[in-house]
Amino acid sequence: MSMNEQNDIHSMKIDGTPFSVLMNQAASLKTAQLARDRKKFDSYPKFIQNTLYHGHGSREDEKLVINARNIDIQLKNRFSVAEYLKNEGNKQYDDGNFVLAYSKFELAASVFRYLESTDHEWKSKGIIDMDIKDVQFYDDTTLQGESIKKFLCKCYLNISLTTYKLDDYKQSKLACDEVLRMDPSNSKAYYRRAKARLAPVHAGALEQEEALNDLSVAMKLNSSSCEVRRSYLTLRDQIKDQRKRDKLSFGGIFKRSSKSLYFDSEQELSASERRDQKDEMIRRAEFLVEHYRHSGNEKDEKELRIW
C-alpha cells in the first residue's frame, strides 16, 4: 500500500467519524474485552505468568523445559533438567547477574508448575482464562510429590531473593506467598516476606505491623536464628518508639484550647499557614485512627476519636 493510499484511509470518515478514531476505539474495546477475559491470568505472579511463554520458546534453556514437560519423560530426567537450571541460576546469582539468575530459577520451577493454553492459536487470539490450565506436576499424597514441592519451594525462595535484589518487592512477596501456600511452616518464607513488605519507600505503619507478624511466626518456627530474632526485636522497638512519638504528637493535641494548638511562634504564622497546619494535623490523626483500627489497637483508636 502506497503512502497516498494510507493517507486516504486515515482521512476517511464513517458517519462523520474519522476512520483513525474508529480504529483507536475498536482497539480500546478489544483491550478492555481481553482484560475482562483474563482476570485470573492477570492475578498470577509474573514468574508464573511467564511459564506460559516458556512452553513456546526457542532458547536452548526453554527447549530443555519443553522436553522435560513431556508426559512420557521419567521423573528422574525431569528432575535432572530442573536441578540443572536451578544450579545455573545459583551460579548467575553468585556472579551478581540477578536478571539471568531470576530467569533460570523461573525456568527451573516451570518444569513442575506452569500455565498452558488449550487454544493453540492463543498468541494471535489473546489469552483467555477459560483456555488456561494451571499444571502442577505433583501429588500431595506421594513421596515424589513432596520432593517436587520442596524443590518448588527452593526455586520460589530463590526467586524471592533475586527479585528483592532487583527492587521488585511485590514479586518478592508473592514468591513467598507461593512457598507458604505449599509449606505453611517455612520460616525463610515468612522472614523474606517481612523484608519484602518493609522494603518499598511507601511502606508505612500497616506494612510494619504485617512484617512484625511475619517475623514473629518465623521466630517461632526457627527460634535458633539470630538474624530473625534480631530483625523482630529491632522492628518491634521501632514500632513502639513510633507509637510513643504518635501519642506525643497527637494524643492530647485536640484536648487543648485552640489558642494552645500551635507553638510559641504561632503569632508569626499567617491565618492561611495556621489553617494548613491544623488541616495537616487532622489528616495525620485520621491516618493514625485508621491504622490503629486495622491493627486492633482499640485503646489508642478511642483516645484519638475522643477529639
matplotlib code that plots the C-alpha trace (Angstrom):
import matplotlib.pyplot as plt

x = [0.0, 1.4, 1.8, -1.0, -3.4, -2.6, -3.3, -6.6, -7.7, -6.8, -8.7, -11.8, -14.9, -17.7, -20.9, -18.9, -16.2, -12.6, -11.5, -8.4, -10.6, -12.9, -9.8, -8.5, -11.9, -12.0, -8.5, -9.5, -12.7, -10.6, -8.1, -10.9, -12.6, -9.3, -8.7, -12.1, -11.5, -8.1, -8.6, -7.5, -4.3, -3.5, -3.9, -0.9, 2.5, 4.8, 7.0, 4.0, 2.5, 5.8, 5.7, 3.0, 5.6, 8.4, 6.4, 6.7, 10.2, 13.2, 16.1, 18.1, 17.1, 13.4, 13.8, 15.0, 11.9, 9.6, 11.2, 11.2, 7.4, 6.8, 4.3, 6.3, 9.6, 10.8, 10.6, 14.3, 15.0, 12.6, 14.3, 17.7, 16.7, 15.1, 18.2, 20.5, 18.6, 18.4, 22.2, 22.8, 20.7, 22.8, 26.0, 24.5, 23.4, 26.8, 28.3, 25.8, 23.8, 20.5, 18.3, 19.8, 19.6, 15.9, 15.3, 17.0, 15.0, 11.8, 12.6, 13.6, 10.2, 8.3, 9.4, 6.9, 4.4, 3.3, 0.4, -0.6, -3.4, -5.7, -6.1, -3.0, -3.7, -3.6, -0.7, -2.8, -6.2, -5.0, -5.0, -8.4, -9.0, -11.2, -8.4, -5.7, -4.7, -2.6, -0.5, 1.0, 3.1, 2.9, 0.7, 0.4, -0.1, 3.2, 6.8, 7.6, 5.1, 6.7, 10.1, 8.7, 7.0, 10.3, 12.1, 9.5, 9.8, 13.5, 13.0, 10.4, 12.6, 15.4, 13.0, 12.1, 15.7, 16.6, 13.5, 14.3, 17.8, 16.2, 13.9, 10.8, 9.4, 5.9, 7.1, 9.5, 6.5, 4.3, 7.1, 7.0, 3.2, 3.6, 6.0, 3.7, 0.8, 2.7, 4.6, 2.9, 5.7, 8.6, 10.4, 12.5, 9.4, 8.0, 11.3, 11.8, 8.2, 8.7, 11.7, 9.7, 6.9, 9.3, 11.5, 9.3, 9.7, 6.0, 5.9, 4.2, 2.7, 0.4, 3.3, 5.4, 2.6, 2.3, 6.1, 6.2, 3.6, 5.7, 8.8, 7.0, 5.9, 9.4, 11.0, 8.6, 9.4, 13.1, 14.0, 17.7, 18.0, 19.8, 19.1, 15.3, 15.2, 17.4, 15.1, 12.0, 13.3, 14.6, 11.2, 9.2, 11.2, 10.8, 7.1, 7.0, 9.0, 6.8, 3.7, 5.2, 6.0, 2.5, 1.0, 3.2, 2.2, -1.5, -2.5, -3.6, -3.3, -7.0, -7.9, -6.2, -7.9, -7.5, -5.2, -2.6, -2.8, 0.4, 3.9, 5.1, 5.8, 2.1, 1.9, 4.4, 2.2, -0.4, -4.0, -3.6, -0.5, -2.2, -5.2, -2.9, -1.0, -4.3, -5.5, -2.3, -2.6, -6.1, -5.1, -2.3, -4.6, -7.2, -4.5, -3.5, -7.1, -7.4, -4.0, -5.0, -8.3, -6.6, -4.1, -6.7, -5.4, -8.8, -7.4, -5.3, -8.0, -10.6, -8.1, -7.8, -11.6, -12.4, -11.5]
y = [0.0, 3.4, 6.3, 8.2, 5.2, 5.0, 8.7, 8.3, 5.6, 7.6, 10.6, 8.6, 9.2, 6.9, 8.6, 11.7, 10.0, 9.7, 6.2, 6.5, 7.4, 4.4, 2.2, 3.5, 3.0, -0.6, -1.3, 0.1, -2.1, -5.1, -4.4, -3.9, -7.2, -9.1, -7.7, -9.0, -12.4, -12.8, -11.7, -14.9, -15.0, -11.4, -12.4, -14.8, -13.5, -12.6, -15.6, -17.9, -16.0, -16.3, -20.1, -19.9, -18.5, -20.9, -23.7, -22.0, -20.5, -21.0, -20.6, -23.6, -23.5, -23.1, -26.2, -28.1, -27.1, -28.1, -31.5, -32.0, -31.3, -34.3, -36.5, -39.6, -38.5, -40.2, -38.2, -38.5, -37.0, -34.1, -33.5, -33.6, -30.7, -28.7, -29.1, -28.2, -24.9, -24.1, -24.7, -22.4, -19.8, -20.2, -19.5, -16.4, -15.2, -15.7, -13.7, -10.9, -11.4, -11.2, -10.9, -14.1, -15.8, -14.9, -16.3, -19.7, -20.1, -19.3, -21.9, -24.5, -24.1, -24.2, -27.8, -28.8, -25.8, -24.0, -22.5, -23.7, -22.8, -25.3, -22.9, -23.4, -20.0, -18.1, -15.9, -14.4, -14.5, -13.5, -15.1, -16.1, -17.6, -20.4, -21.7, -21.6, -24.6, -24.4, -27.5, -28.6, -31.7, -33.2, -35.2, -34.3, -37.9, -39.3, -39.0, -37.9, -35.2, -34.0, -33.9, -31.8, -29.4, -29.0, -28.3, -25.7, -24.0, -23.7, -22.1, -19.7, -18.7, -18.0, -16.0, -14.0, -13.3, -12.3, -10.1, -8.4, -7.7, -6.2, -4.0, -5.8, -6.2, -7.1, -10.2, -11.0, -11.1, -13.0, -15.7, -16.1, -16.4, -19.3, -21.0, -20.6, -22.0, -25.3, -25.2, -23.0, -23.7, -22.4, -19.9, -18.5, -17.5, -15.6, -13.9, -12.9, -11.8, -9.5, -7.9, -7.5, -5.8, -3.3, -2.5, -0.2, 3.5, 3.8, 1.2, 2.5, 1.5, -1.1, -2.8, -2.7, -4.5, -7.1, -7.6, -7.9, -10.7, -12.5, -12.2, -13.4, -16.5, -17.0, -16.7, -19.3, -21.7, -21.1, -20.0, -20.6, -18.0, -14.9, -12.9, -13.5, -12.7, -9.5, -8.3, -9.0, -7.1, -4.2, -3.8, -4.2, -1.4, 0.8, 0.4, 1.1, 4.2, 5.4, 4.8, 6.9, 9.7, 9.5, 9.8, 12.8, 14.4, 13.7, 12.1, 15.3, 17.9, 18.1, 18.3, 21.7, 25.0, 26.3, 29.0, 26.5, 24.3, 25.8, 26.5, 29.8, 31.2, 31.0, 34.7, 34.7, 32.4, 33.8, 32.7, 30.6, 28.8, 28.1, 26.7, 24.5, 23.3, 22.4, 20.5, 18.6, 17.6, 16.4, 14.4, 12.7, 12.0, 10.4, 8.2, 7.1, 6.3, 4.1, 2.4, 1.6, 0.3, -2.1, -3.3, -3.9, -1.3, -0.1, 1.8, 4.2, 4.5, 5.6, 8.1, 9.8, 9.5, 11.4, 14.6]
z = [0.0, -1.0, 1.3, -0.5, -0.1, 3.6, 4.0, 2.1, 4.5, 7.6, 6.2, 5.6, 7.7, 8.6, 9.7, 10.2, 12.5, 11.1, 10.4, 12.6, 15.6, 15.0, 14.8, 18.1, 19.7, 18.4, 19.7, 23.2, 23.2, 22.3, 25.0, 27.6, 26.5, 26.8, 30.2, 31.3, 29.8, 31.5, 35.1, 36.6, 34.4, 35.4, 39.1, 38.8, 39.8, 36.8, 37.4, 36.9, 34.0, 32.2, 32.3, 29.5, 27.2, 28.2, 26.5, 23.2, 23.4, 21.1, 23.5, 24.5, 28.1, 27.1, 24.8, 27.8, 29.7, 26.8, 26.6, 30.3, 30.4, 28.1, 29.9, 28.9, 30.4, 33.5, 36.7, 37.4, 33.9, 34.6, 37.9, 36.2, 33.9, 36.7, 39.0, 36.2, 35.6, 39.3, 39.6, 36.6, 38.4, 41.6, 39.5, 37.9, 41.4, 42.8, 39.9, 40.6, 37.4, 39.1, 36.0, 34.5, 37.8, 38.1, 34.6, 35.4, 38.7, 36.9, 34.2, 36.8, 38.7, 35.4, 34.8, 37.5, 37.7, 34.6, 32.7, 29.3, 26.9, 25.3, 22.3, 20.1, 18.5, 21.8, 20.6, 17.9, 19.6, 23.0, 26.5, 27.8, 31.3, 30.1, 27.9, 30.6, 32.6, 35.8, 35.6, 38.9, 38.4, 41.9, 44.1, 47.8, 48.8, 47.4, 48.5, 44.9, 45.2, 48.5, 46.8, 43.9, 46.4, 48.3, 45.0, 44.0, 47.4, 46.9, 43.5, 44.7, 47.6, 45.2, 43.0, 46.1, 46.8, 43.2, 42.8, 46.1, 44.7, 41.6, 43.8, 42.6, 46.1, 45.0, 43.2, 46.1, 48.4, 46.0, 45.7, 49.4, 49.3, 46.8, 49.2, 52.2, 50.1, 49.8, 53.1, 55.8, 58.2, 56.1, 58.3, 55.4, 53.5, 56.5, 57.0, 53.4, 53.1, 56.0, 54.3, 51.1, 53.0, 54.6, 51.6, 49.4, 50.1, 50.6, 53.3, 56.4, 59.7, 58.2, 56.4, 59.6, 61.6, 58.9, 58.7, 62.5, 62.4, 59.8, 61.8, 64.9, 63.1, 61.6, 65.1, 66.5, 63.6, 63.8, 67.3, 66.8, 64.0, 65.5, 62.3, 62.5, 66.2, 65.8, 62.9, 65.0, 68.1, 66.0, 64.2, 67.4, 69.1, 66.1, 66.2, 69.9, 69.5, 66.7, 68.8, 71.6, 69.1, 67.7, 71.1, 72.0, 68.7, 68.6, 72.0, 73.7, 71.0, 70.4, 74.1, 74.4, 73.5, 70.0, 71.3, 72.5, 69.4, 67.9, 69.1, 70.7, 67.2, 66.3, 66.1, 63.3, 61.1, 58.8, 59.1, 56.0, 57.4, 60.7, 58.8, 56.7, 59.8, 61.6, 58.4, 58.3, 62.0, 61.4, 58.3, 60.2, 63.1, 60.9, 59.4, 62.8, 63.7, 60.6, 61.4, 65.0, 63.8, 61.3, 63.9, 66.5, 68.9, 70.2, 73.2, 71.1, 68.5, 71.1, 72.5, 69.2, 68.4, 71.7, 69.8]

ax = plt.figure().add_subplot(projection="3d")
ax.plot(x, y, z, "-o")
ax.set_aspect("equal")
plt.show()
